């Protein structure tokens, strides 16, 4: 399996594709991440057209098991985030047969 792209590689690839310098590309990437976090916190969902959506979700409290001892433990409820891919992305990565 190929290794994933690093942040530096992503910044360079975006800069080359758009024709800007690496510093501007890195600033764009940081702004996009900050905006996604802020909007998801505030509204519960952030849509990135053509890629997917980041959504704030509530996990219920549940019973789990300590893997070392096998003892049942209570896992508290918490808020987390999930990323849902857009249909076009799913179909282009893994087309239906």
ZIMO-V866765 format. One line per field, one symbol per residue. ss: DSSP state (~ for helix, > for strand, _ for the rest). psi: psi as a letter, one per 30 degrees, with the letter a starting at -180 (. if undefined). Layout:
BEGIN
ss = ???
psi = ???
END
This chain:
BEGIN
ss = ______~~~~~~~~~~~~___~~~~~~~~~~~~~~~~~~~~~~_>>>>___>>>>>>>>__>>>>______>>>>__>>>>>>>>_~~~~~~~____
psi = klllkleeeeeeeeeeefhlleeeeeeeeeeeeeeeeeeeeeffkkkjkfeakkkklkklklkakjfefgkklkklklkakkkkkleeeeefeikk.
END
